[in-house]
Amino acid sequence: MSESIFKMGDVVTLKSGGEQMVIQQTTPNSDGSVNCMCTWHDKEGKPHTVTYDELSLRLATPPKGRQFTAVNLT
């Protein structure tokens, strides 16, 4: 089984772009791939949770002069 390149609490985006999301859980698969459960809030504040293959994600870069703050949603 593979270990994820991401850890819980990492802030990521899709490589294709989109909202910044927080990794909530990583799950290795029997084929060696890893799924990452990601959460974020839309502009209206509605929470979303979606699982992506980790190869479709990249670490997000905080806006200049700002830092990300980890939030535990559990």
Biopython code that builds the backbone (N, CA, C, O; Angstrom):
import numpy as np
from Bio.PDB.StructureBuilder import StructureBuilder

atoms = [
    (1, "MET", "N", (0.832, -1.192, 0.000)),
    (1, "MET", "CA", (0.000, 0.000, 0.000)),
    (1, "MET", "C", (0.872, 1.249, 0.000)),
    (1, "MET", "O", (1.980, 1.260, 0.537)),
    (2, "SER", "N", (0.349, 2.283, -0.608)),
    (2, "SER", "CA", (1.077, 3.538, -0.703)),
    (2, "SER", "C", (0.724, 4.460, 0.446)),
    (2, "SER", "O", (-0.369, 4.403, 1.010)),
    (3, "GLU", "N", (1.674, 5.306, 0.772)),
    (3, "GLU", "CA", (1.430, 6.342, 1.765)),
    (3, "GLU", "C", (1.167, 7.640, 1.017)),
    (3, "GLU", "O", (1.801, 7.901, -0.006)),
    (4, "SER", "N", (0.259, 8.444, 1.502)),
    (4, "SER", "CA", (-0.120, 9.674, 0.811)),
    (4, "SER", "C", (0.996, 10.708, 0.859)),
    (4, "SER", "O", (1.769, 10.770, 1.815)),
    (5, "ILE", "N", (1.064, 11.517, -0.193)),
    (5, "ILE", "CA", (1.999, 12.640, -0.202)),
    (5, "ILE", "C", (1.441, 13.804, 0.614)),
    (5, "ILE", "O", (2.164, 14.754, 0.917)),
    (6, "PHE", "N", (0.156, 13.733, 0.970)),
    (6, "PHE", "CA", (-0.501, 14.755, 1.782)),
    (6, "PHE", "C", (-0.809, 14.206, 3.168)),
    (6, "PHE", "O", (-0.862, 12.995, 3.380)),
    (7, "LYS", "N", (-1.011, 15.134, 4.112)),
    (7, "LYS", "CA", (-1.409, 14.720, 5.462)),
    (7, "LYS", "C", (-2.666, 15.493, 5.854)),
    (7, "LYS", "O", (-2.985, 16.525, 5.265)),
    (8, "MET", "N", (-3.362, 14.983, 6.845)),
    (8, "MET", "CA", (-4.567, 15.634, 7.329)),
    (8, "MET", "C", (-4.257, 17.080, 7.712)),
    (8, "MET", "O", (-3.278, 17.348, 8.410)),
    (9, "GLY", "N", (-5.086, 17.998, 7.258)),
    (9, "GLY", "CA", (-4.890, 19.412, 7.552)),
    (9, "GLY", "C", (-4.187, 20.183, 6.452)),
    (9, "GLY", "O", (-4.195, 21.414, 6.465)),
    (10, "ASP", "N", (-3.567, 19.477, 5.484)),
    (10, "ASP", "CA", (-2.934, 20.180, 4.368)),
    (10, "ASP", "C", (-3.993, 20.941, 3.580)),
    (10, "ASP", "O", (-5.116, 20.465, 3.416)),
    (11, "VAL", "N", (-3.629, 22.124, 3.096)),
    (11, "VAL", "CA", (-4.514, 22.915, 2.246)),
    (11, "VAL", "C", (-4.094, 22.664, 0.802)),
    (11, "VAL", "O", (-2.934, 22.857, 0.439)),
    (12, "VAL", "N", (-5.049, 22.233, -0.014)),
    (12, "VAL", "CA", (-4.763, 21.834, -1.387)),
    (12, "VAL", "C", (-5.755, 22.476, -2.350)),
    (12, "VAL", "O", (-6.781, 23.019, -1.941)),
    (13, "THR", "N", (-5.427, 22.403, -3.626)),
    (13, "THR", "CA", (-6.354, 22.745, -4.697)),
    (13, "THR", "C", (-6.230, 21.669, -5.760)),
    (13, "THR", "O", (-5.248, 20.927, -5.795)),
    (14, "LEU", "N", (-7.222, 21.591, -6.619)),
    (14, "LEU", "CA", (-7.102, 20.717, -7.776)),
    (14, "LEU", "C", (-6.019, 21.280, -8.690)),
    (14, "LEU", "O", (-5.870, 22.498, -8.796)),
    (15, "LYS", "N", (-5.270, 20.416, -9.345)),
    (15, "LYS", "CA", (-4.256, 20.880, -10.290)),
    (15, "LYS", "C", (-4.893, 21.706, -11.401)),
    (15, "LYS", "O", (-4.240, 22.575, -11.979)),
    (16, "SER", "N", (-6.148, 21.445, -11.701)),
    (16, "SER", "CA", (-6.861, 22.185, -12.744)),
    (16, "SER", "C", (-7.418, 23.516, -12.244)),
    (16, "SER", "O", (-7.982, 24.283, -13.024)),
    (17, "GLY", "N", (-7.262, 23.795, -10.939)),
    (17, "GLY", "CA", (-7.746, 25.045, -10.356)),
    (17, "GLY", "C", (-8.966, 24.823, -9.481)),
    (17, "GLY", "O", (-9.448, 23.698, -9.352)),
    (18, "GLY", "N", (-9.459, 25.885, -8.886)),
    (18, "GLY", "CA", (-10.651, 25.786, -8.052)),
    (18, "GLY", "C", (-10.415, 26.257, -6.638)),
    (18, "GLY", "O", (-9.403, 26.885, -6.330)),
    (19, "GLU", "N", (-11.374, 25.939, -5.781)),
    (19, "GLU", "CA", (-11.352, 26.366, -4.380)),
    (19, "GLU", "C", (-10.222, 25.698, -3.599)),
    (19, "GLU", "O", (-9.792, 24.592, -3.927)),
    (20, "GLN", "N", (-9.747, 26.390, -2.557)),
    (20, "GLN", "CA", (-8.810, 25.770, -1.630)),
    (20, "GLN", "C", (-9.601, 24.847, -0.720)),
    (20, "GLN", "O", (-10.689, 25.188, -0.258)),
    (21, "MET", "N", (-9.030, 23.662, -0.470)),
    (21, "MET", "CA", (-9.706, 22.633, 0.315)),
    (21, "MET", "C", (-8.753, 22.124, 1.386)),
    (21, "MET", "O", (-7.537, 22.272, 1.262)),
    (22, "VAL", "N", (-9.300, 21.529, 2.430)),
    (22, "VAL", "CA", (-8.505, 20.952, 3.513)),
    (22, "VAL", "C", (-8.614, 19.433, 3.438)),
    (22, "VAL", "O", (-9.709, 18.885, 3.314)),
    (23, "ILE", "N", (-7.466, 18.760, 3.514)),
    (23, "ILE", "CA", (-7.447, 17.295, 3.548)),
    (23, "ILE", "C", (-7.970, 16.845, 4.909)),
    (23, "ILE", "O", (-7.409, 17.211, 5.942)),
    (24, "GLN", "N", (-9.036, 16.059, 4.915)),
    (24, "GLN", "CA", (-9.608, 15.530, 6.151)),
    (24, "GLN", "C", (-9.174, 14.095, 6.418)),
    (24, "GLN", "O", (-9.078, 13.669, 7.569)),
    (25, "GLN", "N", (-8.913, 13.350, 5.338)),
    (25, "GLN", "CA", (-8.574, 11.932, 5.496)),
    (25, "GLN", "C", (-7.901, 11.456, 4.220)),
    (25, "GLN", "O", (-8.243, 11.903, 3.125)),
    (26, "THR", "N", (-6.938, 10.542, 4.364)),
    (26, "THR", "CA", (-6.339, 9.880, 3.210)),
    (26, "THR", "C", (-6.578, 8.383, 3.346)),
    (26, "THR", "O", (-6.493, 7.825, 4.439)),
    (27, "THR", "N", (-6.879, 7.739, 2.212)),
    (27, "THR", "CA", (-7.187, 6.313, 2.217)),
    (27, "THR", "C", (-6.412, 5.623, 1.106)),
    (27, "THR", "O", (-6.671, 5.872, -0.071)),
    (28, "PRO", "N", (-5.448, 4.742, 1.466)),
    (28, "PRO", "CA", (-4.729, 3.998, 0.431)),
    (28, "PRO", "C", (-5.633, 2.928, -0.184)),
    (28, "PRO", "O", (-6.458, 2.329, 0.505)),
    (29, "ASN", "N", (-5.470, 2.699, -1.475)),
    (29, "ASN", "CA", (-6.221, 1.680, -2.197)),
    (29, "ASN", "C", (-5.316, 0.489, -2.508)),
    (29, "ASN", "O", (-4.092, 0.618, -2.499)),
    (30, "SER", "N", (-5.908, -0.653, -2.779)),
    (30, "SER", "CA", (-5.136, -1.873, -3.048)),
    (30, "SER", "C", (-4.300, -1.763, -4.321)),
    (30, "SER", "O", (-3.328, -2.502, -4.479)),
    (31, "ASP", "N", (-4.659, -0.848, -5.239)),
    (31, "ASP", "CA", (-3.892, -0.688, -6.479)),
    (31, "ASP", "C", (-2.714, 0.274, -6.326)),
    (31, "ASP", "O", (-2.021, 0.561, -7.302)),
    (32, "GLY", "N", (-2.482, 0.777, -5.104)),
    (32, "GLY", "CA", (-1.363, 1.677, -4.841)),
    (32, "GLY", "C", (-1.729, 3.148, -4.899)),
    (32, "GLY", "O", (-0.931, 3.996, -4.500)),
    (33, "SER", "N", (-2.916, 3.467, -5.387)),
    (33, "SER", "CA", (-3.349, 4.863, -5.418)),
    (33, "SER", "C", (-3.842, 5.277, -4.032)),
    (33, "SER", "O", (-4.058, 4.433, -3.163)),
    (34, "VAL", "N", (-4.016, 6.579, -3.838)),
    (34, "VAL", "CA", (-4.486, 7.096, -2.552)),
    (34, "VAL", "C", (-5.612, 8.092, -2.807)),
    (34, "VAL", "O", (-5.476, 8.987, -3.640)),
    (35, "ASN", "N", (-6.718, 7.939, -2.093)),
    (35, "ASN", "CA", (-7.832, 8.885, -2.151)),
    (35, "ASN", "C", (-7.711, 9.870, -1.001)),
    (35, "ASN", "O", (-7.325, 9.503, 0.109)),
    (36, "CYS", "N", (-8.047, 11.135, -1.279)),
    (36, "CYS", "CA", (-8.011, 12.186, -0.262)),
    (36, "CYS", "C", (-9.401, 12.799, -0.131)),
    (36, "CYS", "O", (-9.948, 13.326, -1.099)),
    (37, "MET", "N", (-9.967, 12.725, 1.073)),
    (37, "MET", "CA", (-11.247, 13.365, 1.340)),
    (37, "MET", "C", (-10.970, 14.832, 1.666)),
    (37, "MET", "O", (-10.233, 15.139, 2.602)),
    (38, "CYS", "N", (-11.565, 15.730, 0.887)),
    (38, "CYS", "CA", (-11.318, 17.167, 1.013)),
    (38, "CYS", "C", (-12.604, 17.897, 1.379)),
    (38, "CYS", "O", (-13.689, 17.521, 0.936)),
    (39, "THR", "N", (-12.475, 18.947, 2.191)),
    (39, "THR", "CA", (-13.625, 19.771, 2.553)),
    (39, "THR", "C", (-13.324, 21.238, 2.277)),
    (39, "THR", "O", (-12.172, 21.669, 2.322)),
    (40, "TRP", "N", (-14.376, 21.995, 1.992)),
    (40, "TRP", "CA", (-14.275, 23.435, 1.811)),
    (40, "TRP", "C", (-15.663, 24.035, 1.954)),
    (40, "TRP", "O", (-16.661, 23.314, 1.972)),
    (41, "HIS", "N", (-15.724, 25.357, 2.057)),
    (41, "HIS", "CA", (-16.998, 26.083, 2.131)),
    (41, "HIS", "C", (-17.113, 26.962, 0.894)),
    (41, "HIS", "O", (-16.152, 27.625, 0.503)),
    (42, "ASP", "N", (-18.301, 26.966, 0.275)),
    (42, "ASP", "CA", (-18.500, 27.819, -0.893)),
    (42, "ASP", "C", (-18.734, 29.265, -0.444)),
    (42, "ASP", "O", (-18.703, 29.569, 0.749)),
    (43, "LYS", "N", (-18.964, 30.139, -1.408)),
    (43, "LYS", "CA", (-19.105, 31.572, -1.106)),
    (43, "LYS", "C", (-20.293, 31.886, -0.211)),
    (43, "LYS", "O", (-20.312, 32.921, 0.455)),
    (44, "GLU", "N", (-21.284, 31.003, -0.189)),
    (44, "GLU", "CA", (-22.445, 31.183, 0.691)),
    (44, "GLU", "C", (-22.225, 30.540, 2.059)),
    (44, "GLU", "O", (-23.097, 30.611, 2.924)),
    (45, "GLY", "N", (-21.065, 29.914, 2.260)),
    (45, "GLY", "CA", (-20.756, 29.276, 3.535)),
    (45, "GLY", "C", (-21.201, 27.829, 3.639)),
    (45, "GLY", "O", (-21.057, 27.211, 4.695)),
    (46, "LYS", "N", (-21.741, 27.278, 2.556)),
    (46, "LYS", "CA", (-22.202, 25.885, 2.564)),
    (46, "LYS", "C", (-20.997, 24.943, 2.496)),
    (46, "LYS", "O", (-20.146, 25.092, 1.619)),
    (47, "PRO", "N", (-20.917, 23.967, 3.422)),
    (47, "PRO", "CA", (-19.782, 23.037, 3.417)),
    (47, "PRO", "C", (-19.929, 21.976, 2.320)),
    (47, "PRO", "O", (-21.037, 21.552, 1.988)),
    (48, "HIS", "N", (-18.794, 21.563, 1.773)),
    (48, "HIS", "CA", (-18.742, 20.514, 0.751)),
    (48, "HIS", "C", (-17.648, 19.523, 1.125)),
    (48, "HIS", "O", (-16.613, 19.905, 1.672)),
    (49, "THR", "N", (-17.879, 18.261, 0.829)),
    (49, "THR", "CA", (-16.881, 17.211, 1.032)),
    (49, "THR", "C", (-16.861, 16.338, -0.212)),
    (49, "THR", "O", (-17.898, 15.828, -0.638)),
    (50, "VAL", "N", (-15.676, 16.168, -0.796)),
    (50, "VAL", "CA", (-15.503, 15.347, -1.991)),
    (50, "VAL", "C", (-14.196, 14.586, -1.849)),
    (50, "VAL", "O", (-13.242, 15.084, -1.252)),
    (51, "THR", "N", (-14.154, 13.380, -2.398)),
    (51, "THR", "CA", (-12.936, 12.576, -2.390)),
    (51, "THR", "C", (-12.301, 12.611, -3.776)),
    (51, "THR", "O", (-12.971, 12.381, -4.783)),
    (52, "TYR", "N", (-10.985, 12.904, -3.815)),
    (52, "TYR", "CA", (-10.221, 12.971, -5.058)),
    (52, "TYR", "C", (-9.032, 12.025, -4.978)),
    (52, "TYR", "O", (-8.540, 11.723, -3.891)),
    (53, "ASP", "N", (-8.576, 11.561, -6.135)),
    (53, "ASP", "CA", (-7.299, 10.858, -6.201)),
    (53, "ASP", "C", (-6.211, 11.887, -5.900)),
    (53, "ASP", "O", (-6.261, 13.008, -6.406)),
    (54, "GLU", "N", (-5.236, 11.514, -5.083)),
    (54, "GLU", "CA", (-4.223, 12.491, -4.678)),
    (54, "GLU", "C", (-3.426, 13.046, -5.855)),
    (54, "GLU", "O", (-2.880, 14.145, -5.758)),
    (55, "LEU", "N", (-3.349, 12.310, -6.966)),
    (55, "LEU", "CA", (-2.596, 12.794, -8.120)),
    (55, "LEU", "C", (-3.274, 13.974, -8.807)),
    (55, "LEU", "O", (-2.653, 14.644, -9.632)),
    (56, "SER", "N", (-4.540, 14.238, -8.480)),
    (56, "SER", "CA", (-5.248, 15.380, -9.066)),
    (56, "SER", "C", (-5.111, 16.639, -8.209)),
    (56, "SER", "O", (-5.645, 17.689, -8.567)),
    (57, "LEU", "N", (-4.395, 16.545, -7.074)),
    (57, "LEU", "CA", (-4.272, 17.655, -6.122)),
    (57, "LEU", "C", (-2.854, 18.200, -6.061)),
    (57, "LEU", "O", (-1.893, 17.515, -6.409)),
    (58, "ARG", "N", (-2.740, 19.450, -5.611)),
    (58, "ARG", "CA", (-1.435, 20.052, -5.306)),
    (58, "ARG", "C", (-1.591, 20.892, -4.049)),
    (58, "ARG", "O", (-2.690, 21.346, -3.731)),
    (59, "LEU", "N", (-0.488, 21.098, -3.334)),
    (59, "LEU", "CA", (-0.525, 21.971, -2.162)),
    (59, "LEU", "C", (-0.861, 23.386, -2.602)),
    (59, "LEU", "O", (-0.356, 23.864, -3.618)),
    (60, "ALA", "N", (-1.705, 24.047, -1.846)),
    (60, "ALA", "CA", (-2.080, 25.431, -2.147)),
    (60, "ALA", "C", (-1.034, 26.370, -1.575)),
    (60, "ALA", "O", (-0.350, 26.047, -0.604)),
    (61, "THR", "N", (-0.922, 27.517, -2.181)),
    (61, "THR", "CA", (-0.014, 28.551, -1.702)),
    (61, "THR", "C", (-0.854, 29.651, -1.073)),
    (61, "THR", "O", (-1.770, 30.165, -1.716)),
    (62, "PRO", "N", (-0.562, 30.027, 0.180)),
    (62, "PRO", "CA", (-1.364, 31.091, 0.800)),
    (62, "PRO", "C", (-1.136, 32.423, 0.085)),
    (62, "PRO", "O", (-0.063, 32.640, -0.478)),
    (63, "PRO", "N", (-2.118, 33.309, 0.096)),
    (63, "PRO", "CA", (-1.932, 34.638, -0.491)),
    (63, "PRO", "C", (-0.746, 35.338, 0.166)),
    (63, "PRO", "O", (-0.471, 35.118, 1.346)),
    (64, "LYS", "N", (-0.051, 36.172, -0.584)),
    (64, "LYS", "CA", (1.132, 36.863, -0.074)),
    (64, "LYS", "C", (0.807, 37.607, 1.220)),
    (64, "LYS", "O", (-0.187, 38.328, 1.304)),
    (65, "GLY", "N", (1.663, 37.420, 2.227)),
    (65, "GLY", "CA", (1.494, 38.086, 3.507)),
    (65, "GLY", "C", (0.524, 37.404, 4.454)),
    (65, "GLY", "O", (0.250, 37.920, 5.538)),
    (66, "ARG", "N", (-0.009, 36.229, 4.053)),
    (66, "ARG", "CA", (-0.966, 35.512, 4.905)),
    (66, "ARG", "C", (-0.480, 34.101, 5.134)),
    (66, "ARG", "O", (0.346, 33.591, 4.377)),
    (67, "GLN", "N", (-0.985, 33.473, 6.167)),
    (67, "GLN", "CA", (-0.680, 32.085, 6.470)),
    (67, "GLN", "C", (-1.985, 31.322, 6.573)),
    (67, "GLN", "O", (-3.030, 31.882, 6.903)),
    (68, "PHE", "N", (-1.903, 30.016, 6.281)),
    (68, "PHE", "CA", (-3.063, 29.164, 6.487)),
    (68, "PHE", "C", (-3.157, 28.817, 7.958)),
    (68, "PHE", "O", (-2.137, 28.650, 8.627)),
    (69, "THR", "N", (-4.361, 28.709, 8.462)),
    (69, "THR", "CA", (-4.603, 28.275, 9.829)),
    (69, "THR", "C", (-5.375, 26.973, 9.781)),
    (69, "THR", "O", (-6.449, 26.901, 9.183)),
    (70, "ALA", "N", (-4.832, 25.944, 10.410)),
    (70, "ALA", "CA", (-5.503, 24.642, 10.424)),
    (70, "ALA", "C", (-6.727, 24.704, 11.323)),
    (70, "ALA", "O", (-6.697, 25.300, 12.400)),
    (71, "VAL", "N", (-7.797, 24.084, 10.866)),
    (71, "VAL", "CA", (-9.035, 24.017, 11.635)),
    (71, "VAL", "C", (-9.454, 22.568, 11.705)),
    (71, "VAL", "O", (-9.554, 21.900, 10.675)),
    (72, "ASN", "N", (-9.702, 22.071, 12.904)),
    (72, "ASN", "CA", (-10.162, 20.697, 13.070)),
    (72, "ASN", "C", (-11.677, 20.680, 12.955)),
    (72, "ASN", "O", (-12.375, 21.295, 13.761)),
    (73, "LEU", "N", (-12.188, 19.967, 11.942)),
    (73, "LEU", "CA", (-13.627, 19.940, 11.704)),
    (73, "LEU", "C", (-14.311, 18.757, 12.353)),
    (73, "LEU", "O", (-15.518, 18.579, 12.184)),
    (74, "THR", "N", (-13.572, 17.942, 13.094)),
    (74, "THR", "CA", (-14.190, 16.769, 13.723)),
    (74, "THR", "C", (-14.535, 17.053, 15.157)),
    (74, "THR", "O", (-15.064, 16.182, 15.848)),
]
sb = StructureBuilder()
sb.init_structure("model")
sb.init_model(0)
sb.init_chain("A")
sb.init_seg("    ")
for serial, (resi, resn, name, xyz) in enumerate(atoms, 1):
    if name == "N":
        sb.init_residue(resn, " ", resi, " ")
    sb.init_atom(name, np.array(xyz, "f"), 0.0, 1.0, " ", f" {name:<3s}", serial, name[0])
structure = sb.get_structure()
